[in-house]
Amino acid sequence: MIDVLSGIGYGIIGFAVIIIIGIVIIGKLGASVAGCATGFSFNSTSLLCQNLTNASDTTASVTTGYVTATSILGYLGTSGLAGWIPAVIAVAIGGLFMVYFGSKKTY
């Protein structure tokens, strides 16, 4: 049973690493294609277009690539695919316990 739990653990860790790599790559790609209106410059730290004359004046980029990348990041993050990890863990461990205790019957 420990071998199966180890396999599930490695699978979940691999799944999380793939999600993290995807978030980093898509985030960097979105930031690289972001465009701002005249008089604004893209700030890669805050991921907003910042006014060149008034630093407190910011707005979001409306470039299609940036908006799409931001949307995909939402689907990969905790409100999307990564949010299913606790449910997968609970179902897998519950299934293992059901199989373990269900197979101990003697007739």
KOLGU-4560 file (N, C-alpha, C; in nm, 3 decimals, padded with zeros to 5 digits):
<recs>
<n_xx: 00.082 n_yy: -00.119 n_zz: 00.000 ca_xx: 00.000 ca_yy: 00.000 ca_zz: 00.000 c_xx: 00.087 c_yy: 00.126 c_zz: 00.000 mol: A seq: 1 type: MET>
<n_xx: 00.202 n_yy: 00.118 n_zz: 00.068 ca_xx: 00.293 ca_yy: 00.233 ca_zz: 00.071 c_xx: 00.347 c_yy: 00.261 c_zz: -00.068 mol: A seq: 2 type: ILE>
<n_xx: 00.372 n_yy: 00.156 n_zz: -00.146 ca_xx: 00.422 ca_yy: 00.176 ca_zz: -00.283 c_xx: 00.320 c_yy: 00.252 c_zz: -00.367 mol: A seq: 3 type: ASP>
<n_xx: 00.193 n_yy: 00.219 n_zz: -00.348 ca_xx: 00.088 ca_yy: 00.288 ca_zz: -00.423 c_xx: 00.078 c_yy: 00.433 c_zz: -00.379 mol: A seq: 4 type: VAL>
<n_xx: 00.088 n_yy: 00.457 n_zz: -00.248 ca_xx: 00.084 ca_yy: 00.595 ca_zz: -00.199 c_xx: 00.204 c_yy: 00.674 c_zz: -00.250 mol: A seq: 5 type: LEU>
<n_xx: 00.320 n_yy: 00.610 n_zz: -00.258 ca_xx: 00.439 ca_yy: 00.678 ca_zz: -00.312 c_xx: 00.418 c_yy: 00.714 c_zz: -00.458 mol: A seq: 6 type: SER>
<n_xx: 00.360 n_yy: 00.623 n_zz: -00.534 ca_xx: 00.331 ca_yy: 00.650 ca_zz: -00.675 c_xx: 00.233 c_yy: 00.765 c_zz: -00.692 mol: A seq: 7 type: GLY>
<n_xx: 00.130 n_yy: 00.768 n_zz: -00.608 ca_xx: 00.033 ca_yy: 00.878 ca_zz: -00.614 c_xx: 00.101 c_yy: 01.009 c_zz: -00.576 mol: A seq: 8 type: ILE>
<n_xx: 00.188 n_yy: 01.005 n_zz: -00.475 ca_xx: 00.260 ca_yy: 01.125 ca_zz: -00.433 c_xx: 00.350 c_yy: 01.178 c_zz: -00.545 mol: A seq: 9 type: GLY>
<n_xx: 00.424 n_yy: 01.089 n_zz: -00.610 ca_xx: 00.509 ca_yy: 01.132 ca_zz: -00.721 c_xx: 00.425 c_yy: 01.190 c_zz: -00.836 mol: A seq: 10 type: TYR>
<n_xx: 00.312 n_yy: 01.129 n_zz: -00.861 ca_xx: 00.224 ca_yy: 01.179 ca_zz: -00.967 c_xx: 00.171 c_yy: 01.318 c_zz: -00.936 mol: A seq: 11 type: GLY>
<n_xx: 00.131 n_yy: 01.341 n_zz: -00.812 ca_xx: 00.080 ca_yy: 01.473 ca_zz: -00.771 c_xx: 00.190 c_yy: 01.577 c_zz: -00.775 mol: A seq: 12 type: ILE>
<n_xx: 00.311 n_yy: 01.540 n_zz: -00.732 ca_xx: 00.424 ca_yy: 01.633 ca_zz: -00.738 c_xx: 00.456 c_yy: 01.668 c_zz: -00.883 mol: A seq: 13 type: ILE>
<n_xx: 00.457 n_yy: 01.568 n_zz: -00.971 ca_xx: 00.479 ca_yy: 01.594 ca_zz: -01.113 c_xx: 00.373 c_yy: 01.684 c_zz: -01.172 mol: A seq: 14 type: GLY>
<n_xx: 00.249 n_yy: 01.660 n_zz: -01.135 ca_xx: 00.137 ca_yy: 01.742 ca_zz: -01.181 c_xx: 00.154 c_yy: 01.888 c_zz: -01.138 mol: A seq: 15 type: PHE>
<n_xx: 00.193 n_yy: 01.907 n_zz: -01.011 ca_xx: 00.212 ca_yy: 02.042 ca_zz: -00.959 c_xx: 00.330 c_yy: 02.112 c_zz: -01.027 mol: A seq: 16 type: ALA>
<n_xx: 00.437 n_yy: 02.039 n_zz: -01.053 ca_xx: 00.553 ca_yy: 02.098 ca_zz: -01.121 c_xx: 00.516 c_yy: 02.142 c_zz: -01.262 mol: A seq: 17 type: VAL>
<n_xx: 00.440 n_yy: 02.060 n_zz: -01.332 ca_xx: 00.397 ca_yy: 02.096 ca_zz: -01.468 c_xx: 00.310 c_yy: 02.221 c_zz: -01.465 mol: A seq: 18 type: ILE>
<n_xx: 00.220 n_yy: 02.232 n_zz: -01.368 ca_xx: 00.135 ca_yy: 02.351 ca_zz: -01.356 c_xx: 00.220 c_yy: 02.474 c_zz: -01.327 mol: A seq: 19 type: ILE>
<n_xx: 00.319 n_yy: 02.461 n_zz: -01.238 ca_xx: 00.404 ca_yy: 02.575 ca_zz: -01.203 c_xx: 00.485 c_yy: 02.621 c_zz: -01.324 mol: A seq: 20 type: ILE>
<n_xx: 00.542 n_yy: 02.526 n_zz: -01.397 ca_xx: 00.619 ca_yy: 02.562 ca_zz: -01.516 c_xx: 00.528 c_yy: 02.629 c_zz: -01.619 mol: A seq: 21 type: ILE>
<n_xx: 00.408 n_yy: 02.577 n_zz: -01.635 ca_xx: 00.313 ca_yy: 02.638 ca_zz: -01.728 c_xx: 00.277 c_yy: 02.780 c_zz: -01.688 mol: A seq: 22 type: GLY>
<n_xx: 00.256 n_yy: 02.802 n_zz: -01.558 ca_xx: 00.222 ca_yy: 02.937 ca_zz: -01.510 c_xx: 00.337 c_yy: 03.034 c_zz: -01.536 mol: A seq: 23 type: ILE>
<n_xx: 00.459 n_yy: 02.991 n_zz: -01.509 ca_xx: 00.574 ca_yy: 03.079 ca_zz: -01.530 c_xx: 00.592 c_yy: 03.113 c_zz: -01.678 mol: A seq: 24 type: VAL>
<n_xx: 00.587 n_yy: 03.011 n_zz: -01.763 ca_xx: 00.608 ca_yy: 03.033 ca_zz: -01.906 c_xx: 00.497 c_yy: 03.119 c_zz: -01.966 mol: A seq: 25 type: ILE>
<n_xx: 00.373 n_yy: 03.088 n_zz: -01.936 ca_xx: 00.261 ca_yy: 03.165 ca_zz: -01.992 c_xx: 00.261 c_yy: 03.307 c_zz: -01.937 mol: A seq: 26 type: ILE>
<n_xx: 00.296 n_yy: 03.324 n_zz: -01.810 ca_xx: 00.305 ca_yy: 03.458 ca_zz: -01.752 c_xx: 00.411 c_yy: 03.543 c_zz: -01.820 mol: A seq: 27 type: GLY>
<n_xx: 00.528 n_yy: 03.484 n_zz: -01.843 ca_xx: 00.636 ca_yy: 03.557 ca_zz: -01.913 c_xx: 00.596 c_yy: 03.588 c_zz: -02.057 mol: A seq: 28 type: LYS>
<n_xx: 00.531 n_yy: 03.493 n_zz: -02.124 ca_xx: 00.487 ca_yy: 03.516 ca_zz: -02.261 c_xx: 00.384 c_yy: 03.628 c_zz: -02.267 mol: A seq: 29 type: LEU>
<n_xx: 00.290 n_yy: 03.627 n_zz: -02.175 ca_xx: 00.189 ca_yy: 03.733 ca_zz: -02.171 c_xx: 00.250 c_yy: 03.869 c_zz: -02.147 mol: A seq: 30 type: GLY>
<n_xx: 00.349 n_yy: 03.875 n_zz: -02.057 ca_xx: 00.415 ca_yy: 04.003 ca_zz: -02.028 c_xx: 00.496 c_yy: 04.051 c_zz: -02.147 mol: A seq: 31 type: ALA>
<n_xx: 00.550 n_yy: 03.957 n_zz: -02.226 ca_xx: 00.632 ca_yy: 03.998 ca_zz: -02.340 c_xx: 00.549 c_yy: 04.053 c_zz: -02.455 mol: A seq: 32 type: SER>
<n_xx: 00.423 n_yy: 04.016 n_zz: -02.464 ca_xx: 00.340 ca_yy: 04.066 ca_zz: -02.574 c_xx: 00.246 c_yy: 04.178 c_zz: -02.532 mol: A seq: 33 type: VAL>
<n_xx: 00.256 n_yy: 04.219 n_zz: -02.406 ca_xx: 00.167 ca_yy: 04.325 ca_zz: -02.357 c_xx: 00.203 c_yy: 04.457 c_zz: -02.424 mol: A seq: 34 type: ALA>
<n_xx: 00.101 n_yy: 04.529 n_zz: -02.461 ca_xx: 00.120 ca_yy: 04.659 ca_zz: -02.522 c_xx: 00.043 c_yy: 04.765 c_zz: -02.445 mol: A seq: 35 type: GLY>
<n_xx: 00.093 n_yy: 04.886 n_zz: -02.449 ca_xx: 00.029 ca_yy: 04.995 ca_zz: -02.375 c_xx: -00.001 c_yy: 05.110 c_zz: -02.470 mol: A seq: 36 type: CYS>
<n_xx: -00.091 n_yy: 05.194 n_zz: -02.426 ca_xx: -00.128 ca_yy: 05.312 ca_zz: -02.505 c_xx: -00.013 c_yy: 05.412 c_zz: -02.505 mol: A seq: 37 type: ALA>
<n_xx: -00.025 n_yy: 05.513 n_zz: -02.588 ca_xx: 00.076 ca_yy: 05.618 ca_zz: -02.595 c_xx: 00.086 c_yy: 05.689 c_zz: -02.461 mol: A seq: 38 type: THR>
<n_xx: 00.208 n_yy: 05.709 n_zz: -02.415 ca_xx: 00.231 ca_yy: 05.774 ca_zz: -02.287 c_xx: 00.236 c_yy: 05.678 c_zz: -02.170 mol: A seq: 39 type: GLY>
<n_xx: 00.221 n_yy: 05.551 n_zz: -02.196 ca_xx: 00.226 ca_yy: 05.449 ca_zz: -02.092 c_xx: 00.339 c_yy: 05.352 c_zz: -02.122 mol: A seq: 40 type: PHE>
<n_xx: 00.395 n_yy: 05.294 n_zz: -02.018 ca_xx: 00.500 ca_yy: 05.194 ca_zz: -02.029 c_xx: 00.459 c_yy: 05.073 c_zz: -01.947 mol: A seq: 41 type: SER>
<n_xx: 00.489 n_yy: 04.951 n_zz: -01.999 ca_xx: 00.450 ca_yy: 04.829 ca_zz: -01.928 c_xx: 00.547 c_yy: 04.802 c_zz: -01.814 mol: A seq: 42 type: PHE>
<n_xx: 00.494 n_yy: 04.787 n_zz: -01.695 ca_xx: 00.574 ca_yy: 04.755 ca_zz: -01.576 c_xx: 00.564 c_yy: 04.605 c_zz: -01.553 mol: A seq: 43 type: ASN>
<n_xx: 00.674 n_yy: 04.532 n_zz: -01.573 ca_xx: 00.671 ca_yy: 04.386 ca_zz: -01.563 c_xx: 00.656 c_yy: 04.337 c_zz: -01.419 mol: A seq: 44 type: SER>
<n_xx: 00.681 n_yy: 04.422 n_zz: -01.321 ca_xx: 00.665 ca_yy: 04.382 ca_zz: -01.181 c_xx: 00.518 c_yy: 04.381 c_zz: -01.143 mol: A seq: 45 type: THR>
<n_xx: 00.448 n_yy: 04.489 n_zz: -01.173 ca_xx: 00.306 ca_yy: 04.499 ca_zz: -01.136 c_xx: 00.215 c_yy: 04.445 c_zz: -01.246 mol: A seq: 46 type: SER>
<n_xx: 00.271 n_yy: 04.417 n_zz: -01.364 ca_xx: 00.196 ca_yy: 04.370 ca_zz: -01.482 c_xx: 00.087 c_yy: 04.468 c_zz: -01.523 mol: A seq: 47 type: LEU>
<n_xx: 00.117 n_yy: 04.596 n_zz: -01.509 ca_xx: 00.024 ca_yy: 04.702 ca_zz: -01.548 c_xx: 00.095 c_yy: 04.804 c_zz: -01.635 mol: A seq: 48 type: LEU>
<n_xx: 00.016 n_yy: 04.877 n_zz: -01.715 ca_xx: 00.069 ca_yy: 04.988 ca_zz: -01.792 c_xx: 00.074 c_yy: 05.109 c_zz: -01.699 mol: A seq: 49 type: CYS>
<n_xx: 00.190 n_yy: 05.170 n_zz: -01.690 ca_xx: 00.211 ca_yy: 05.280 ca_zz: -01.598 c_xx: 00.234 c_yy: 05.409 c_zz: -01.677 mol: A seq: 50 type: GLN>
<n_xx: 00.165 n_yy: 05.514 n_zz: -01.634 ca_xx: 00.178 ca_yy: 05.644 ca_zz: -01.699 c_xx: 00.321 c_yy: 05.694 c_zz: -01.681 mol: A seq: 51 type: ASN>
<n_xx: 00.381 n_yy: 05.745 n_zz: -01.790 ca_xx: 00.519 ca_yy: 05.791 ca_zz: -01.784 c_xx: 00.534 c_yy: 05.920 c_zz: -01.704 mol: A seq: 52 type: LEU>
<n_xx: 00.430 n_yy: 06.002 n_zz: -01.697 ca_xx: 00.440 ca_yy: 06.129 ca_zz: -01.625 c_xx: 00.385 c_yy: 06.120 c_zz: -01.483 mol: A seq: 53 type: THR>
<n_xx: 00.289 n_yy: 06.031 n_zz: -01.459 ca_xx: 00.228 ca_yy: 06.015 ca_zz: -01.327 c_xx: 00.237 c_yy: 05.867 c_zz: -01.289 mol: A seq: 54 type: ASN>
<n_xx: 00.331 n_yy: 05.831 n_zz: -01.203 ca_xx: 00.358 ca_yy: 05.691 ca_zz: -01.172 c_xx: 00.241 c_yy: 05.621 c_zz: -01.105 mol: A seq: 55 type: ALA>
<n_xx: 00.154 n_yy: 05.696 n_zz: -01.040 ca_xx: 00.042 ca_yy: 05.631 ca_zz: -00.971 c_xx: -00.074 c_yy: 05.601 c_zz: -01.066 mol: A seq: 56 type: SER>
<n_xx: -00.069 n_yy: 05.652 n_zz: -01.187 ca_xx: -00.174 ca_yy: 05.627 ca_zz: -01.286 c_xx: -00.140 c_yy: 05.498 c_zz: -01.362 mol: A seq: 57 type: ASP>
<n_xx: -00.216 n_yy: 05.392 n_zz: -01.336 ca_xx: -00.191 ca_yy: 05.263 ca_zz: -01.402 c_xx: -00.319 c_yy: 05.212 c_zz: -01.466 mol: A seq: 58 type: THR>
<n_xx: -00.301 n_yy: 05.129 n_zz: -01.565 ca_xx: -00.414 ca_yy: 05.064 ca_zz: -01.633 c_xx: -00.367 c_yy: 04.928 c_zz: -01.683 mol: A seq: 59 type: THR>
<n_xx: -00.458 n_yy: 04.838 n_zz: -01.704 ca_xx: -00.423 ca_yy: 04.705 ca_zz: -01.754 c_xx: -00.404 c_yy: 04.708 c_zz: -01.904 mol: A seq: 60 type: ALA>
<n_xx: -00.317 n_yy: 04.622 n_zz: -01.952 ca_xx: -00.294 ca_yy: 04.610 ca_zz: -02.095 c_xx: -00.415 c_yy: 04.543 c_zz: -02.159 mol: A seq: 61 type: SER>
<n_xx: -00.452 n_yy: 04.588 n_zz: -02.277 ca_xx: -00.567 ca_yy: 04.528 ca_zz: -02.346 c_xx: -00.524 c_yy: 04.451 c_zz: -02.470 mol: A seq: 62 type: VAL>
<n_xx: -00.395 n_yy: 04.424 n_zz: -02.483 ca_xx: -00.345 ca_yy: 04.345 ca_zz: -02.595 c_xx: -00.408 c_yy: 04.206 c_zz: -02.587 mol: A seq: 63 type: THR>
<n_xx: -00.451 n_yy: 04.154 n_zz: -02.700 ca_xx: -00.520 ca_yy: 04.024 ca_zz: -02.703 c_xx: -00.435 c_yy: 03.913 c_zz: -02.644 mol: A seq: 64 type: THR>
<n_xx: -00.306 n_yy: 03.911 n_zz: -02.677 ca_xx: -00.217 ca_yy: 03.807 ca_zz: -02.624 c_xx: -00.205 c_yy: 03.814 c_zz: -02.473 mol: A seq: 65 type: GLY>
<n_xx: -00.196 n_yy: 03.934 n_zz: -02.420 ca_xx: -00.183 ca_yy: 03.951 ca_zz: -02.274 c_xx: -00.313 c_yy: 03.910 c_zz: -02.204 mol: A seq: 66 type: TYR>
<n_xx: -00.425 n_yy: 03.950 n_zz: -02.258 ca_xx: -00.554 ca_yy: 03.916 ca_zz: -02.197 c_xx: -00.575 c_yy: 03.765 c_zz: -02.199 mol: A seq: 67 type: VAL>
<n_xx: -00.539 n_yy: 03.701 n_zz: -02.310 ca_xx: -00.553 ca_yy: 03.556 ca_zz: -02.320 c_xx: -00.461 c_yy: 03.485 c_zz: -02.222 mol: A seq: 68 type: THR>
<n_xx: -00.336 n_yy: 03.531 n_zz: -02.210 ca_xx: -00.242 ca_yy: 03.470 ca_zz: -02.115 c_xx: -00.291 c_yy: 03.485 c_zz: -01.972 mol: A seq: 69 type: ALA>
<n_xx: -00.345 n_yy: 03.601 n_zz: -01.938 ca_xx: -00.398 ca_yy: 03.623 ca_zz: -01.804 c_xx: -00.517 c_yy: 03.531 c_zz: -01.777 mol: A seq: 70 type: THR>
<n_xx: -00.601 n_yy: 03.511 n_zz: -01.876 ca_xx: -00.715 ca_yy: 03.420 ca_zz: -01.862 c_xx: -00.668 c_yy: 03.277 c_zz: -01.840 mol: A seq: 71 type: SER>
<n_xx: -00.568 n_yy: 03.233 n_zz: -01.916 ca_xx: -00.515 ca_yy: 03.098 ca_zz: -01.901 c_xx: -00.453 c_yy: 03.080 c_zz: -01.763 mol: A seq: 72 type: ILE>
<n_xx: -00.385 n_yy: 03.183 n_zz: -01.713 ca_xx: -00.327 ca_yy: 03.175 ca_zz: -01.579 c_xx: -00.435 c_yy: 03.154 c_zz: -01.474 mol: A seq: 73 type: LEU>
<n_xx: -00.550 n_yy: 03.216 n_zz: -01.494 ca_xx: -00.662 ca_yy: 03.194 ca_zz: -01.401 c_xx: -00.712 c_yy: 03.052 c_zz: -01.405 mol: A seq: 74 type: GLY>
<n_xx: -00.713 n_yy: 02.991 n_zz: -01.524 ca_xx: -00.758 ca_yy: 02.853 ca_zz: -01.536 c_xx: -00.656 c_yy: 02.753 c_zz: -01.482 mol: A seq: 75 type: TYR>
<n_xx: -00.528 n_yy: 02.790 n_zz: -01.481 ca_xx: -00.426 ca_yy: 02.701 ca_zz: -01.426 c_xx: -00.411 c_yy: 02.716 c_zz: -01.275 mol: A seq: 76 type: LEU>
<n_xx: -00.444 n_yy: 02.831 n_zz: -01.222 ca_xx: -00.421 ca_yy: 02.860 ca_zz: -01.081 c_xx: -00.519 c_yy: 02.791 c_zz: -00.989 mol: A seq: 77 type: GLY>
<n_xx: -00.529 n_yy: 02.842 n_zz: -00.867 ca_xx: -00.611 ca_yy: 02.777 ca_zz: -00.765 c_xx: -00.759 c_yy: 02.777 c_zz: -00.798 mol: A seq: 78 type: THR>
<n_xx: -00.805 n_yy: 02.867 n_zz: -00.884 ca_xx: -00.946 ca_yy: 02.867 ca_zz: -00.921 c_xx: -00.972 c_yy: 02.773 c_zz: -01.038 mol: A seq: 79 type: SER>
<n_xx: -00.870 n_yy: 02.707 n_zz: -01.087 ca_xx: -00.886 ca_yy: 02.618 ca_zz: -01.202 c_xx: -00.827 c_yy: 02.481 c_zz: -01.177 mol: A seq: 80 type: GLY>
<n_xx: -00.734 n_yy: 02.444 n_zz: -01.261 ca_xx: -00.677 ca_yy: 02.309 ca_zz: -01.260 c_xx: -00.607 c_yy: 02.275 c_zz: -01.129 mol: A seq: 81 type: LEU>
<n_xx: -00.528 n_yy: 02.366 n_zz: -01.076 ca_xx: -00.456 ca_yy: 02.338 ca_zz: -00.951 c_xx: -00.551 c_yy: 02.322 c_zz: -00.832 mol: A seq: 82 type: ALA>
<n_xx: -00.669 n_yy: 02.378 n_zz: -00.841 ca_xx: -00.767 ca_yy: 02.365 ca_zz: -00.734 c_xx: -00.820 c_yy: 02.224 c_zz: -00.718 mol: A seq: 83 type: GLY>
<n_xx: -00.800 n_yy: 02.139 n_zz: -00.818 ca_xx: -00.847 ca_yy: 02.001 ca_zz: -00.811 c_xx: -00.751 c_yy: 01.909 c_zz: -00.738 mol: A seq: 84 type: TRP>
<n_xx: -00.629 n_yy: 01.953 n_zz: -00.710 ca_xx: -00.529 ca_yy: 01.866 ca_zz: -00.648 c_xx: -00.576 c_yy: 01.811 c_zz: -00.513 mol: A seq: 85 type: ILE>
<n_xx: -00.633 n_yy: 01.891 n_zz: -00.421 ca_xx: -00.679 ca_yy: 01.831 ca_zz: -00.295 c_xx: -00.790 c_yy: 01.727 c_zz: -00.314 mol: A seq: 86 type: PRO>
<n_xx: -00.877 n_yy: 01.748 n_zz: -00.410 ca_xx: -00.983 ca_yy: 01.650 ca_zz: -00.435 c_xx: -00.925 c_yy: 01.520 c_zz: -00.490 mol: A seq: 87 type: ALA>
<n_xx: -00.826 n_yy: 01.530 n_zz: -00.577 ca_xx: -00.762 ca_yy: 01.410 ca_zz: -00.631 c_xx: -00.693 c_yy: 01.332 c_zz: -00.520 mol: A seq: 88 type: VAL>
<n_xx: -00.625 n_yy: 01.402 n_zz: -00.430 ca_xx: -00.557 ca_yy: 01.337 ca_zz: -00.318 c_xx: -00.659 c_yy: 01.264 c_zz: -00.230 mol: A seq: 89 type: ILE>
<n_xx: -00.768 n_yy: 01.330 n_zz: -00.196 ca_xx: -00.869 ca_yy: 01.271 ca_zz: -00.108 c_xx: -00.933 c_yy: 01.148 c_zz: -00.172 mol: A seq: 90 type: ALA>
<n_xx: -00.966 n_yy: 01.155 n_zz: -00.299 ca_xx: -01.029 ca_yy: 01.041 ca_zz: -00.367 c_xx: -00.932 c_yy: 00.924 c_zz: -00.379 mol: A seq: 91 type: VAL>
<n_xx: -00.806 n_yy: 00.954 n_zz: -00.411 ca_xx: -00.707 ca_yy: 00.846 ca_zz: -00.425 c_xx: -00.682 c_yy: 00.775 c_zz: -00.293 mol: A seq: 92 type: ALA>
<n_xx: -00.663 n_yy: 00.849 n_zz: -00.187 ca_xx: -00.638 ca_yy: 00.786 ca_zz: -00.056 c_xx: -00.763 c_yy: 00.714 c_zz: -00.007 mol: A seq: 93 type: ILE>
<n_xx: -00.880 n_yy: 00.772 n_zz: -00.026 ca_xx: -01.004 ca_yy: 00.704 ca_zz: 00.011 c_xx: -01.023 c_yy: 00.574 c_zz: -00.065 mol: A seq: 94 type: GLY>
<n_xx: -00.992 n_yy: 00.576 n_zz: -00.194 ca_xx: -01.002 ca_yy: 00.454 ca_zz: -00.275 c_xx: -00.905 c_yy: 00.347 c_zz: -00.227 mol: A seq: 95 type: GLY>
<n_xx: -00.785 n_yy: 00.387 n_zz: -00.190 ca_xx: -00.688 ca_yy: 00.291 ca_zz: -00.139 c_xx: -00.736 c_yy: 00.227 c_zz: -00.009 mol: A seq: 96 type: LEU>
<n_xx: -00.792 n_yy: 00.305 n_zz: 00.081 ca_xx: -00.844 ca_yy: 00.249 ca_zz: 00.206 c_xx: -00.962 c_yy: 00.155 c_zz: 00.179 mol: A seq: 97 type: PHE>
<n_xx: -01.047 n_yy: 00.190 n_zz: 00.087 ca_xx: -01.161 ca_yy: 00.103 ca_zz: 00.055 c_xx: -01.112 c_yy: -00.030 c_zz: -00.002 mol: A seq: 98 type: MET>
<n_xx: -01.013 n_yy: -00.025 n_zz: -00.089 ca_xx: -00.959 ca_yy: -00.150 ca_zz: -00.146 c_xx: -00.889 c_yy: -00.231 c_zz: -00.038 mol: A seq: 99 type: VAL>
<n_xx: -00.811 n_yy: -00.165 n_zz: 00.048 ca_xx: -00.737 ca_yy: -00.235 ca_zz: 00.153 c_xx: -00.830 c_yy: -00.305 c_zz: 00.251 mol: A seq: 100 type: TYR>
<n_xx: -00.931 n_yy: -00.234 n_zz: 00.301 ca_xx: -01.021 ca_yy: -00.295 ca_zz: 00.398 c_xx: -01.124 c_yy: -00.385 c_zz: 00.333 mol: A seq: 101 type: PHE>
<n_xx: -01.156 n_yy: -00.361 n_zz: 00.206 ca_xx: -01.251 ca_yy: -00.447 ca_zz: 00.137 c_xx: -01.190 c_yy: -00.583 c_zz: 00.098 mol: A seq: 102 type: GLY>
<n_xx: -01.060 n_yy: -00.589 n_zz: 00.085 ca_xx: -00.996 ca_yy: -00.714 ca_zz: 00.045 c_xx: -00.959 c_yy: -00.802 c_zz: 00.163 mol: A seq: 103 type: SER>
<n_xx: -00.985 n_yy: -00.762 n_zz: 00.285 ca_xx: -00.952 ca_yy: -00.839 ca_zz: 00.405 c_xx: -01.062 c_yy: -00.935 c_zz: 00.448 mol: A seq: 104 type: LYS>
<n_xx: -01.166 n_yy: -00.950 n_zz: 00.368 ca_xx: -01.277 ca_yy: -01.039 ca_zz: 00.406 c_xx: -01.235 c_yy: -01.185 c_zz: 00.394 mol: A seq: 105 type: LYS>
<n_xx: -01.273 n_yy: -01.264 n_zz: 00.491 ca_xx: -01.250 ca_yy: -01.409 ca_zz: 00.486 c_xx: -01.385 c_yy: -01.479 c_zz: 00.480 mol: A seq: 106 type: THR>
<n_xx: -01.397 n_yy: -01.574 n_zz: 00.391 ca_xx: -01.524 ca_yy: -01.646 ca_zz: 00.372 c_xx: -01.517 c_yy: -01.784 c_zz: 00.425 mol: A seq: 107 type: TYR>
</recs>
